[in-house]
Amino acid sequence: MVEYVNNDNMLSVLDGFVLDDAEDIARQIAENFRMRRVEKNITRQRISELSGVPLSTVARFEQKGLIALESLVKLAMALGYASEMRQLFATSKFDTMEELDLIRRKSGDKRAYVKNKKS
């Protein structure tokens, strides 16, 4: 029995798959921020005043995605996204069962360390 594989369907799935890099993610976060700011009809000047982040920093963030973490947190808080920022890294992520096992074993640890190998 020969099974037919729909290559067009497989390609459409792969079409949406893009490897992210830090610059792309930063630009997407900046674009999302700008959209939320505009939706609330808040000018750059006003978000600067509400957050305490300099206007030049707001502009650079929206245009290039460049911003310090503290400034990003302040902008998020000014738009009402404090809880979303608090949840960043709140959930464990794993790719393999070995990673999941390690996460479970290390859940109470305060720091990472390299195990000494016995010779």
All heavy atoms as an XYZ file, in Angstrom:
953
protein
N       0.842     -1.171      0.000
C       0.000      0.000      0.000
C       0.898      1.247      0.000
O       1.792      1.388      0.811
C      -0.891     -0.020      1.240
C      -1.814      1.154      1.338
S      -2.997      0.855      2.670
C      -2.772      2.340      3.584
N       0.625      2.177     -0.898
C       1.390      3.408     -0.998
C       0.594      4.514     -0.334
O      -0.580      4.709     -0.606
C       1.656      3.763     -2.479
C       2.354      5.104     -2.583
C       2.455      2.674     -3.154
N       1.254      5.216      0.563
C       0.591      6.322      1.274
C       0.976      7.628      0.611
O       2.143      7.902      0.361
C       1.016      6.321      2.740
C       0.215      7.294      3.568
C       0.552      7.172      5.041
O       0.725      6.040      5.527
O       0.639      8.218      5.686
N      -0.011      8.449      0.305
C       0.212      9.738     -0.342
C       0.510     10.786      0.717
O      -0.199     10.919      1.703
C      -1.029     10.145     -1.135
C      -0.947     11.526     -1.719
C      -0.100     11.800     -2.792
C      -1.693     12.566     -1.186
C      -0.010     13.070     -3.312
C      -1.607     13.845     -1.707
C      -0.762     14.086     -2.775
O      -0.681     15.351     -3.293
N       1.578     11.529      0.531
C       1.951     12.609      1.439
C       1.706     13.922      0.718
O       2.212     14.139     -0.388
C       3.435     12.501      1.862
C       3.833     13.686      2.707
C       3.682     11.189      2.571
N       0.941     14.800      1.331
C       0.640     16.100      0.749
C       1.776     17.065      1.073
O       1.824     17.658      2.142
C      -0.688     16.627      1.286
C      -1.094     17.932      0.645
O      -0.299     18.571     -0.037
N      -2.334     18.324      0.871
N       2.701     17.200      0.111
C       3.864     18.062      0.330
C       3.472     19.522      0.450
O       4.124     20.288      1.140
C       4.891     17.879     -0.781
C       5.614     16.563     -0.667
O       5.800     16.056      0.436
N       6.007     15.991     -1.784
N       2.431     19.949     -0.253
C       1.977     21.338     -0.152
C       1.575     21.677      1.276
O       1.881     22.742      1.781
C       0.800     21.611     -1.100
C       1.235     21.610     -2.554
O       2.436     21.832     -2.809
O       0.376     21.376     -3.427
N       0.869     20.745      1.916
C       0.435     20.966      3.296
C       1.634     21.024      4.234
O       1.690     21.855      5.126
C      -0.541     19.866      3.727
C      -1.205     20.183      5.046
O      -1.332     21.344      5.422
N      -1.634     19.155      5.741
N       2.605     20.154      4.024
C       3.804     20.154      4.861
C       4.586     21.446      4.675
O       5.090     22.019      5.638
C       4.687     18.943      4.542
C       4.081     17.630      4.972
S       5.057     16.233      4.458
C       6.420     16.343      5.589
N       4.671     21.939      3.441
C       5.387     23.183      3.193
C       4.686     24.366      3.835
O       5.336     25.280      4.324
C       5.544     23.416      1.688
C       6.535     22.493      0.986
C       6.524     22.760     -0.515
C       7.929     22.654      1.544
N       3.358     24.348      3.865
C       2.644     25.455      4.498
C       2.903     25.486      5.996
O       2.968     26.549      6.600
C       1.139     25.379      4.210
O       0.569     24.281      4.874
N       3.085     24.334      6.597
C       3.413     24.272      8.016
C       4.812     24.828      8.241
O       5.049     25.626      9.146
C       3.306     22.821      8.555
C       3.899     22.712      9.947
C       1.870     22.356      8.544
N       5.750     24.425      7.393
C       7.132     24.894      7.521
C       7.263     26.369      7.188
O       8.145     27.043      7.699
C       8.055     24.078      6.613
C       8.254     22.625      7.002
C       9.095     21.908      5.959
C       8.881     22.508      8.370
N       6.370     26.883      6.349
C       6.396     28.286      5.959
C       6.285     29.209      7.172
O       6.911     30.253      7.227
C       5.235     28.572      5.006
C       5.633     29.510      3.897
O       6.834     29.717      3.700
O       4.719     30.023      3.226
N       5.476     28.834      8.147
C       5.286     29.648      9.340
C       6.373     29.461     10.382
O       6.422     30.168     11.377
N       7.268     28.510     10.154
C       8.324     28.217     11.112
C       9.551     29.053     10.802
O      10.151     28.943      9.750
C       8.688     26.731     11.074
C       9.758     26.358     12.044
C       9.481     26.262     13.396
C      11.045     26.113     11.619
C      10.464     25.926     14.303
C      12.042     25.780     12.513
C      11.743     25.683     13.861
N       9.900     29.934     11.702
C      11.060     30.798     11.526
C      11.893     30.728     12.793
O      11.362     30.817     13.891
C      10.619     32.263     11.285
C      11.829     33.167     11.138
C       9.725     32.364     10.069
N      13.188     30.554     12.628
C      14.061     30.572     13.792
C      14.198     32.015     14.264
O      14.532     32.903     13.495
C      15.438     30.002     13.440
C      15.482     28.513     13.149
C      16.879     28.100     12.713
C      15.053     27.716     14.361
N      13.893     32.241     15.519
C      13.965     33.584     16.091
C      15.400     33.937     16.440
O      16.195     33.080     16.791
C      13.132     33.661     17.376
C      11.648     33.553     17.110
O      11.178     34.132     16.119
O      10.961     32.905     17.910
N      15.690     35.218     16.356
C      16.930     35.706     16.924
C      16.565     36.878     17.832
O      15.443     37.386     17.805
C      17.972     36.073     15.863
C      17.611     37.268     15.002
O      16.707     38.035     15.354
O      18.259     37.438     13.955
N      17.493     37.296     18.656
C      17.220     38.315     19.674
C      16.718     39.612     19.054
O      15.816     40.262     19.587
C      18.478     38.564     20.510
N      17.291     39.998     17.933
C      16.890     41.250     17.281
C      15.439     41.190     16.802
O      14.685     42.152     16.965
C      17.834     41.508     16.099
C      17.928     42.944     15.686
C      19.026     43.138     14.653
O      20.208     43.031     15.024
O      18.670     43.386     13.488
N      15.046     40.059     16.219
C      13.663     39.899     15.753
C      12.677     39.956     16.920
O      11.625     40.578     16.822
C      13.477     38.571     15.016
C      14.166     38.546     13.661
O      14.453     39.624     13.109
O      14.424     37.432     13.162
N      13.020     39.296     18.002
C      12.139     39.281     19.173
C      12.034     40.682     19.763
O      10.936     41.138     20.104
C      12.641     38.260     20.215
C      12.476     36.842     19.654
C      11.880     38.415     21.538
C      13.153     35.775     20.481
N      13.149     41.395     19.864
C      13.138     42.757     20.400
C      12.273     43.672     19.537
O      11.477     44.462     20.055
C      14.566     43.304     20.496
N      12.403     43.545     18.206
C      11.590     44.371     17.315
C      10.110     44.034     17.451
O       9.263     44.917     17.415
C      12.038     44.195     15.869
C      13.164     45.125     15.511
C      13.378     45.235     14.008
N      14.754     44.878     13.726
C      15.146     43.753     13.143
N      14.292     42.879     12.723
N      16.412     43.509     12.956
N       9.778     42.758     17.616
C       8.377     42.357     17.773
C       7.795     42.888     19.084
O       6.665     43.368     19.123
C       8.242     40.834     17.721
C       6.799     40.366     17.766
C       6.007     40.834     16.566
O       6.364     40.523     15.448
N       4.944     41.591     16.788
N       8.568     42.829     20.152
C       8.120     43.381     21.438
C       7.893     44.884     21.302
O       6.882     45.414     21.778
C       9.138     43.064     22.564
C       9.131     41.561     22.857
C       8.823     43.863     23.829
C      10.266     41.108     23.755
N       8.805     45.572     20.622
C       8.657     47.014     20.415
C       7.411     47.328     19.595
O       6.666     48.264     19.916
C       9.901     47.577     19.725
N       7.162     46.559     18.559
C       5.972     46.768     17.727
C       4.701     46.499     18.532
O       3.731     47.255     18.435
C       6.027     45.874     16.489
C       4.805     45.968     15.597
C       4.555     47.361     15.016
O       5.496     48.181     14.951
O       3.401     47.644     14.633
N       4.706     45.447     19.327
C       3.547     45.150     20.184
C       3.300     46.284     21.167
O       2.157     46.696     21.393
C       3.748     43.835     20.942
C       3.728     42.628     20.033
O       3.306     42.694     18.882
N       4.228     41.521     20.542
N       4.379     46.793     21.756
C       4.259     47.915     22.685
C       3.646     49.117     21.990
O       2.715     49.739     22.499
C       5.633     48.290     23.266
C       5.620     49.605     23.996
C       5.128     49.692     25.278
C       6.053     50.761     23.365
C       5.081     50.914     25.945
C       6.010     51.988     24.017
C       5.522     52.062     25.311
N       4.172     49.458     20.813
C       3.662     50.611     20.074
C       2.169     50.451     19.763
O       1.385     51.386     19.941
C       4.453     50.825     18.772
C       4.112     52.138     18.062
C       4.672     52.199     16.666
N       4.067     51.222     15.790
C       2.830     51.321     15.286
N       2.073     52.341     15.569
N       2.371     50.378     14.503
N       1.768     49.253     19.337
C       0.349     49.017     19.035
C      -0.525     49.203     20.274
O      -1.591     49.815     20.207
C       0.149     47.615     18.445
C       0.653     47.500     17.025
S       0.220     45.949     16.195
C       0.833     44.711     17.311
N      -0.084     48.670     21.422
C      -0.864     48.823     22.659
C      -0.926     50.284     23.077
O      -1.965     50.768     23.529
C      -0.273     47.987     23.787
C      -0.168     46.481     23.566
C      -1.491     45.750     23.384
N      -2.077     45.818     22.074
C      -1.758     45.055     21.014
N      -0.817     44.161     21.104
N      -2.389     45.202     19.857
N       0.174     51.019     22.932
C       0.206     52.435     23.280
C      -0.760     53.226     22.410
O      -1.556     54.024     22.914
C       1.633     52.984     23.119
C       1.752     54.474     23.435
C       3.146     55.008     23.198
N       3.640     54.908     21.844
C       3.246     55.698     20.823
N       2.332     56.631     21.013
N       3.771     55.537     19.620
N      -0.728     52.977     21.101
C      -1.603     53.691     20.170
C      -3.067     53.325     20.417
O      -3.942     54.197     20.374
C      -1.177     53.406     18.705
C      -2.207     53.933     17.716
C       0.196     54.018     18.431
N      -3.333     52.040     20.697
C      -4.712     51.616     21.002
C      -5.298     52.405     22.167
O      -6.486     52.704     22.185
C      -4.754     50.125     21.374
C      -4.620     49.183     20.235
C      -4.485     47.746     20.682
O      -4.371     47.470     21.902
O      -4.474     46.878     19.803
N      -4.454     52.723     23.136
C      -4.913     53.476     24.307
C      -4.833     54.977     24.085
O      -5.083     55.759     25.006
C      -4.084     53.079     25.540
C      -4.360     51.665     25.998
C      -3.636     51.360     27.298
C      -4.049     49.997     27.806
N      -3.782     49.846     29.229
N      -4.465     55.371     22.844
C      -4.379     56.780     22.469
C      -3.427     57.555     23.379
O      -3.714     58.661     23.827
C      -5.768     57.434     22.449
C      -5.782     58.711     21.638
O      -5.036     58.842     20.669
N      -6.606     59.654     22.042
N      -2.272     56.931     23.654
C      -1.252     57.550     24.492
C      -0.084     57.945     23.595
O       0.454     57.114     22.866
C      -0.765     56.588     25.600
C      -1.940     56.174     26.499
C       0.347     57.212     26.414
C      -1.588     55.091     27.512
N       0.306     59.191     23.645
C       1.440     59.660     22.852
C       2.751     59.184     23.470
O       2.790     58.791     24.647
C       1.472     61.203     22.779
O       1.678     61.709     24.110
C       0.182     61.758     22.189
N       3.814     59.252     22.694
C       5.137     58.925     23.236
C       5.461     59.849     24.401
O       6.015     59.409     25.408
C       6.211     59.057     22.157
C       6.255     57.925     21.173
C       7.377     58.146     20.195
N       7.475     57.055     19.241
C       8.255     57.074     18.185
N       9.024     58.127     17.936
N       8.289     56.060     17.368
N       5.143     61.117     24.238
C       5.411     62.093     25.295
C       4.695     61.699     26.587
O       5.284     61.708     27.666
C       4.964     63.505     24.859
C       5.173     64.576     25.913
C       6.648     64.827     26.229
O       7.478     64.890     25.322
N       6.977     64.945     27.494
N       3.424     61.305     26.455
C       2.634     60.959     27.644
C       3.133     59.666     28.295
O       3.212     59.595     29.522
C       1.147     60.835     27.275
C       0.253     60.571     28.451
C       0.211     61.756     29.396
N      -0.641     61.443     30.540
C      -0.329     61.708     31.793
N       0.766     62.364     32.082
N      -1.142     61.369     32.766
N       3.483     58.658     27.496
C       3.976     57.406     28.082
C       5.311     57.656     28.770
O       5.614     57.046     29.789
C       4.069     56.258     27.049
C       4.124     54.885     27.740
C       5.257     56.389     26.132
C       2.869     54.447     28.395
N       6.081     58.601     28.230
C       7.338     58.991     28.863
C       7.061     59.583     30.238
O       7.730     59.236     31.218
C       8.082     60.000     27.979
O       9.210     60.504     28.647
N       6.079     60.463     30.313
C       5.715     61.091     31.594
C       5.153     60.059     32.576
O       5.491     60.075     33.761
C       4.681     62.189     31.351
C       5.213     63.369     30.581
C       4.116     64.284     30.036
O       2.915     64.001     30.258
O       4.465     65.284     29.374
N       4.292     59.174     32.088
C       3.662     58.170     32.965
C       4.682     57.168     33.526
O       4.561     56.721     34.662
C       2.584     57.397     32.203
C       1.317     58.159     31.835
C       0.466     57.340     30.866
C       0.532     58.512     33.090
N       5.670     56.843     32.719
C       6.623     55.795     33.102
C       7.908     56.328     33.727
O       8.601     55.584     34.419
C       6.992     54.968     31.866
O       7.689     55.773     30.926
N       8.236     57.569     33.455
C       9.515     58.104     33.904
C      10.669     57.714     33.001
O      11.834     57.925     33.332
N      10.354     57.149     31.839
C      11.368     56.761     30.864
C      11.551     57.931     29.892
O      10.559     58.463     29.390
C      10.929     55.482     30.096
C      11.892     55.155     28.974
C      10.796     54.312     31.064
N      12.785     58.356     29.641
C      12.999     59.494     28.739
C      12.354     59.278     27.364
O      12.330     58.153     26.848
C      14.523     59.574     28.616
C      15.040     58.892     29.846
C      14.040     57.818     30.170
N      11.856     60.356     26.794
C      11.208     60.311     25.487
C      12.137     59.713     24.432
O      11.706     58.916     23.590
C      10.755     61.715     25.072
C      10.058     61.846     23.728
C       8.811     60.977     23.661
C       9.706     63.304     23.468
N      13.402     60.058     24.478
C      14.362     59.520     23.501
C      14.487     57.996     23.613
O      14.661     57.305     22.608
C      15.731     60.179     23.671
O      16.240     59.927     24.976
N      14.371     57.483     24.830
C      14.432     56.034     25.045
C      13.195     55.362     24.473
O      13.283     54.298     23.849
C      14.574     55.718     26.545
O      15.778     56.315     27.027
C      14.608     54.220     26.813
N      12.029     55.978     24.674
C      10.776     55.440     24.116
C      10.880     55.385     22.597
O      10.555     54.366     21.972
C       9.553     56.277     24.556
C       8.286     55.789     23.869
C       9.392     56.249     26.074
N      11.348     56.470     21.986
C      11.482     56.530     20.529
C      12.456     55.471     20.018
O      12.164     54.761     19.045
C      11.930     57.923     20.103
N      13.613     55.355     20.661
C      14.606     54.352     20.246
C      14.041     52.941     20.368
O      14.240     52.097     19.487
C      15.892     54.487     21.074
C      17.006     53.554     20.579
C      18.262     53.656     21.406
N      17.986     53.109     22.722
C      18.385     53.649     23.868
N      19.081     54.750     23.879
N      18.101     53.089     25.020
N      13.297     52.687     21.441
C      12.686     51.371     21.630
C      11.705     51.065     20.505
O      11.767     50.007     19.884
C      11.994     51.310     22.998
C      11.213     50.056     23.232
C      11.777     48.805     23.019
C       9.904     50.113     23.692
C      11.052     47.636     23.250
C       9.175     48.966     23.926
C       9.755     47.722     23.693
N      10.799     51.985     20.239
C       9.798     51.737     19.206
C      10.408     51.624     17.809
O       9.925     50.856     16.991
C       8.736     52.834     19.217
C       7.819     52.746     20.402
C       6.628     53.668     20.341
O       6.528     54.496     19.410
O       5.778     53.560     21.226
N      11.470     52.340     17.549
C      12.081     52.326     16.219
C      13.062     51.176     16.007
O      13.135     50.613     14.921
C      12.796     53.653     15.959
C      11.846     54.821     15.854
C      12.561     56.168     15.912
O      13.786     56.242     16.036
N      11.791     57.237     15.829
N      13.813     50.825     17.057
C      14.889     49.837     16.890
C      14.780     48.626     17.800
O      15.533     47.677     17.659
C      16.241     50.512     17.118
C      16.524     51.619     16.133
C      17.863     52.241     16.398
C      18.123     53.357     15.404
N      19.415     53.992     15.612
N      13.884     48.690     18.796
C      13.766     47.568     19.729
C      14.828     47.575     20.812
O      14.977     46.594     21.528
N      15.562     48.675     20.937
C      16.649     48.758     21.922
C      16.155     49.447     23.184
O      15.645     50.565     23.130
C      17.824     49.539     21.335
C      18.426     48.970     20.058
C      19.474     49.927     19.504
C      19.013     47.591     20.293
N      16.341     48.776     24.331
C      15.896     49.341     25.609
C      16.521     48.558     26.753
O      16.771     47.347     26.636
C      14.353     49.333     25.710
C      13.886     50.225     26.854
C      13.819     47.922     25.805
C      12.412     50.579     26.799
N      16.763     49.227     27.857
C      17.246     48.557     29.066
C      16.057     47.859     29.739
O      14.913     48.317     29.631
C      17.866     49.573     30.021
N      16.327     46.781     30.428
C      15.261     46.016     31.074
C      14.438     46.877     32.032
O      13.204     46.827     32.022
C      15.837     44.805     31.812
C      14.816     43.938     32.551
C      13.764     43.388     31.594
C      15.519     42.825     33.294
N      15.092     47.684     32.859
C      14.365     48.518     33.821
C      13.398     49.472     33.103
O      12.270     49.659     33.541
C      15.331     49.306     34.697
C      14.621     50.132     35.753
C      15.576     50.883     36.669
O      16.798     50.854     36.441
O      15.077     51.504     37.625
N      13.843     50.051     31.998
C      12.974     50.945     31.236
C      11.807     50.184     30.617
O      10.675     50.665     30.603
C      13.768     51.650     30.134
O      14.723     52.519     30.699
N      12.070     48.983     30.126
C      10.997     48.162     29.567
C       9.949     47.840     30.628
O       8.748     47.929     30.381
C      11.560     46.868     28.975
C      10.526     45.901     28.394
C       9.737     46.549     27.257
C      11.206     44.630     27.930
N      10.402     47.505     31.820
C       9.484     47.209     32.920
C       8.634     48.443     33.254
O       7.425     48.350     33.434
C      10.244     46.693     34.164
C       9.339     46.614     35.375
C      10.880     45.334     33.877
N       9.266     49.602     33.308
C       8.531     50.836     33.600
C       7.480     51.132     32.533
O       6.350     51.529     32.849
C       9.491     52.029     33.716
C      10.324     52.003     34.972
C      11.302     53.168     34.988
C      12.137     53.187     36.253
N      13.066     54.337     36.268
N       7.830     50.931     31.256
C       6.860     51.141     30.180
C       5.715     50.137     30.263
O       4.551     50.499     30.086
C       7.549     51.045     28.810
C       8.495     52.179     28.456
C       9.250     51.862     27.165
C       7.752     53.497     28.343
N       6.047     48.898     30.552
C       5.020     47.866     30.687
C       4.068     48.213     31.831
O       2.837     48.085     31.696
C       5.674     46.499     30.927
N       4.611     48.667     32.926
C       3.783     49.049     34.072
C       2.871     50.221     33.713
O       1.687     50.228     34.081
C       4.662     49.405     35.267
C       5.374     48.202     35.857
S       6.598     48.643     37.110
C       5.564     49.374     38.359
N       3.387     51.188     32.976
C       2.601     52.359     32.593
C       1.419     51.972     31.693
O       0.385     52.647     31.713
C       3.487     53.383     31.890
N       1.558     50.876     30.937
C       0.461     50.413     30.080
C      -0.414     49.367     30.766
O      -1.366     48.883     30.176
C       1.012     49.827     28.770
C       1.457     50.816     27.711
C       1.902     50.076     26.457
C       0.357     51.809     27.370
N      -0.058     48.998     31.997
C      -0.861     48.020     32.722
C      -0.444     46.576     32.511
O      -1.248     45.663     32.697
N       0.810     46.353     32.141
C       1.300     44.998     31.886
C       2.297     44.517     32.942
O       3.166     43.696     32.647
C       1.953     44.930     30.492
C       0.943     44.964     29.378
C       0.457     46.170     28.882
C       0.449     43.791     28.829
C      -0.480     46.207     27.865
C      -0.491     43.813     27.814
C      -0.951     45.024     27.340
O      -1.880     45.055     26.334
N       2.165     44.984     34.165
C       3.097     44.583     35.225
C       3.036     43.082     35.491
O       4.076     42.425     35.634
C       2.815     45.364     36.507
N       1.843     42.525     35.550
C       1.728     41.091     35.857
C       2.317     40.229     34.744
O       2.924     39.193     35.016
C       0.277     40.702     36.136
O      -0.523     40.899     34.997
N       2.192     40.680     33.488
C       2.784     39.927     32.381
C       4.306     39.952     32.465
O       4.960     38.946     32.184
C       2.322     40.502     31.028
C       0.882     40.188     30.679
C      -0.150     41.078     31.372
O       0.245     41.969     32.168
O      -1.342     40.884     31.130
N       4.872     41.075     32.878
C       6.316     41.148     33.049
C       6.775     40.249     34.195
O       7.805     39.598     34.100
C       6.762     42.596     33.310
C       6.621     43.517     32.116
S       7.584     43.017     30.675
C       9.255     43.275     31.257
N       5.991     40.224     35.264
C       6.339     39.365     36.412
C       6.333     37.890     36.033
O       7.048     37.095     36.634
C       5.351     39.566     37.555
C       5.523     40.833     38.314
C       4.515     40.874     39.467
N       4.548     42.138     40.145
C       5.428     42.459     41.090
N       6.342     41.602     41.449
N       5.385     43.640     41.651
N       5.540     37.529     35.039
C       5.405     36.130     34.645
C       6.479     35.657     33.669
O       6.580     34.465     33.389
C       4.008     35.876     34.053
C       2.900     35.984     35.076
C       3.140     35.092     36.280
O       3.385     33.892     36.141
N       3.110     35.675     37.470
N       7.298     36.575     33.156
C       8.383     36.186     32.276
C       9.330     35.262     33.037
O       9.757     35.579     34.149
C       9.135     37.432     31.792
C      10.202     37.223     30.726
C       9.586     36.629     29.461
C      10.868     38.550     30.412
N       9.608     34.124     32.511
C      10.453     33.080     33.113
C       9.802     32.414     34.323
O      10.466     31.693     35.063
C      11.833     33.614     33.537
C      12.604     34.263     32.433
C      13.010     35.581     32.547
C      12.931     33.565     31.290
C      13.723     36.193     31.541
C      13.641     34.166     30.277
C      14.038     35.486     30.401
N       8.516     32.634     34.556
C       7.859     32.058     35.730
C       7.594     30.560     35.572
O       7.523     29.837     36.555
C       6.545     32.789     36.012
N       7.485     30.095     34.343
C       7.169     28.695     34.083
C       8.397     27.985     33.532
O       9.069     28.505     32.645
C       6.026     28.585     33.054
O       4.921     29.337     33.522
C       5.613     27.161     32.835
N       8.667     26.807     34.054
C       9.789     26.010     33.554
C       9.517     25.564     32.122
O       8.395     25.226     31.779
C       9.986     24.766     34.416
O      10.275     25.123     35.742
N      10.551     25.580     31.309
C      10.465     25.098     29.926
C      11.476     23.984     29.757
O      12.567     24.036     30.303
C      10.800     26.221     28.932
C       9.922     27.432     29.026
C       8.738     27.265     28.154
C       7.915     28.543     28.194
N       6.743     28.467     27.420
N      11.105     22.969     28.977
C      12.034     21.881     28.726
C      11.808     21.323     27.333
O      10.715     21.433     26.782
C      11.888     20.772     29.778
C      10.508     20.174     29.826
C      10.190     19.055     29.069
C       9.525     20.742     30.621
C       8.918     18.518     29.110
C       8.252     20.201     30.671
C       7.954     19.085     29.912
N      12.871     20.766     26.746
C      12.794     20.176     25.413
C      12.884     18.654     25.459
O      12.445     17.997     24.531
C      13.923     20.715     24.520
C      13.754     22.198     24.219
O      12.607     22.634     24.016
O      14.770     22.917     24.191
N      13.477     18.138     26.502
C      13.646     16.684     26.598
C      13.207     16.215     27.976
O      13.083     17.010     28.916
C      15.126     16.289     26.403
O      15.888     16.828     27.490
C      15.675     16.797     25.072
N      13.003     14.943     28.099
C      12.640     14.365     29.402
C      13.803     14.510     30.384
O      13.575     14.693     31.573
C      12.246     12.895     29.256
C      10.935     12.707     28.500
S       9.565     13.677     29.174
C       9.280     12.857     30.711
N      15.029     14.489     29.890
C      16.192     14.670     30.754
C      16.178     16.070     31.363
O      16.473     16.240     32.543
C      17.501     14.440     29.983
C      17.751     13.005     29.606
C      16.981     12.555     28.361
O      16.532     13.427     27.573
O      16.795     11.345     28.199
N      15.838     17.075     30.545
C      15.741     18.436     31.071
C      14.635     18.540     32.110
O      14.808     19.183     33.140
C      15.462     19.440     29.942
C      16.659     19.827     29.147
C      16.329     20.875     28.096
O      15.179     20.986     27.645
O      17.258     21.605     27.751
N      13.511     17.907     31.851
C      12.407     17.928     32.810
C      12.838     17.295     34.122
O      12.564     17.830     35.198
C      11.181     17.207     32.250
C       9.995     17.072     33.202
C       9.499     18.437     33.668
C       8.874     16.281     32.546
N      13.529     16.183     34.047
C      14.023     15.518     35.254
C      14.984     16.426     36.015
O      14.895     16.558     37.239
C      14.715     14.204     34.875
C      15.141     13.407     36.091
O      14.326     13.285     37.041
O      16.285     12.914     36.101
N      15.889     17.098     35.295
C      16.834     18.019     35.926
C      16.092     19.187     36.581
O      16.402     19.585     37.704
C      17.831     18.545     34.890
C      18.877     19.525     35.396
C      19.781     18.860     36.439
C      19.692     20.066     34.243
N      15.099     19.729     35.904
C      14.301     20.828     36.454
C      13.650     20.399     37.765
O      13.664     21.127     38.755
C      13.232     21.300     35.436
C      13.913     22.057     34.296
C      12.172     22.158     36.109
C      13.011     22.301     33.104
N      13.100     19.215     37.778
C      12.436     18.720     39.001
C      13.437     18.539     40.135
O      13.143     18.865     41.281
C      11.713     17.415     38.702
C      10.475     17.621     37.874
C       9.781     16.331     37.589
N       8.536     16.570     36.874
C       7.927     15.672     36.150
N       8.416     14.443     36.035
N       6.802     15.958     35.535
N      14.622     18.039     39.839
C      15.637     17.831     40.877
C      16.196     19.150     41.398
O      16.551     19.265     42.562
C      16.787     16.975     40.337
C      16.467     15.507     40.219
C      17.737     14.717     39.938
N      18.573     15.435     38.984
C      18.950     14.976     37.792
N      18.630     13.783     37.414
N      19.698     15.709     36.994
N      16.300     20.165     40.528
C      16.946     21.422     40.883
C      15.948     22.490     41.332
O      16.339     23.622     41.604
C      17.725     21.973     39.680
C      18.780     21.063     39.112
C      20.092     21.144     39.787
C      20.686     22.506     39.650
N      21.805     22.739     40.525
N      14.685     22.179     41.438
C      13.647     23.192     41.669
C      13.875     24.033     42.921
O      13.497     25.188     42.950
C      12.267     22.551     41.705
O      12.154     21.698     42.822
N      14.507     23.518     43.941
C      14.732     24.290     45.156
C      16.099     24.940     45.237
O      16.370     25.722     46.146
N      16.974     24.639     44.270
C      18.339     25.176     44.304
C      18.355     26.681     44.080
O      17.515     27.231     43.390
C      19.208     24.501     43.238
C      19.519     23.052     43.576
O      18.996     22.544     44.584
O      20.280     22.427     42.817
N      19.342     27.322     44.658
C      19.502     28.768     44.525
C      20.502     29.151     43.441
O      20.546     30.288     43.021
C      19.957     29.387     45.854
C      18.982     29.151     46.981
C      17.704     29.925     46.756
C      16.773     29.695     47.935
N      15.413     30.009     47.654
N      21.356     28.206     43.005
C      22.333     28.520     41.972
C      22.686     27.265     41.184
O      22.437     26.143     41.620
C      23.594     29.137     42.567
C      24.340     28.225     43.477
C      25.520     28.913     44.105
N      26.331     27.906     44.782
C      27.629     27.907     44.822
N      28.293     28.859     44.241
N      28.288     26.973     45.444
N      23.273     27.477     40.020
C      23.735     26.373     39.184
C      25.214     26.146     39.460
O      25.930     27.077     39.822
C      23.521     26.703     37.711
N      25.649     24.942     39.289
C      27.064     24.641     39.489
C      27.443     23.449     38.634
O      26.605     22.661     38.211
C      27.388     24.350     40.965
C      26.610     23.188     41.530
C      27.149     21.903     41.504
C      25.338     23.368     42.076
C      26.424     20.833     42.016
C      24.626     22.298     42.585
C      25.174     21.032     42.550
O      24.466     19.971     43.032
N      28.743     23.325     38.371
C      29.273     22.214     37.603
C      29.662     21.126     38.573
O      30.350     21.384     39.558
C      30.507     22.662     36.778
C      31.101     21.479     36.012
C      30.126     23.782     35.830
N      29.215     19.912     38.280
C      29.595     18.776     39.138
C      31.039     18.415     38.899
O      31.529     18.435     37.764
C      28.711     17.571     38.835
C      27.293     17.727     39.298
C      26.532     16.448     39.072
C      25.130     16.591     39.582
N      24.371     15.360     39.413
N      31.745     18.077     39.974
C      33.134     17.604     39.844
C      33.113     16.191     39.321
O      32.401     15.339     39.828
C      33.850     17.631     41.195
C      34.071     19.027     41.692
O      34.226     19.952     40.900
N      34.097     19.215     42.995
N      33.922     15.961     38.263
C      34.020     14.620     37.698
C      35.100     13.864     38.434
O      36.199     14.372     38.650
C      34.355     14.679     36.206
C      33.210     15.236     35.383
C      33.549     15.178     33.915
C      32.394     15.711     33.103
N      32.657     15.630     31.679
N      34.806     12.633     38.843
C      35.801     11.801     39.512
C      36.637     11.090     38.457
O      36.130     10.567     37.495
C      35.113     10.773     40.414
C      34.394     11.436     41.559
C      33.747     10.392     42.446
C      33.016     11.068     43.588
N      32.345     10.129     44.449
N      37.944     11.115     38.630
C      38.855     10.475     37.656
C      39.183      9.100     38.057
O      39.282      8.727     39.168
C      40.136     11.281     37.523
O      39.841     12.606     37.177
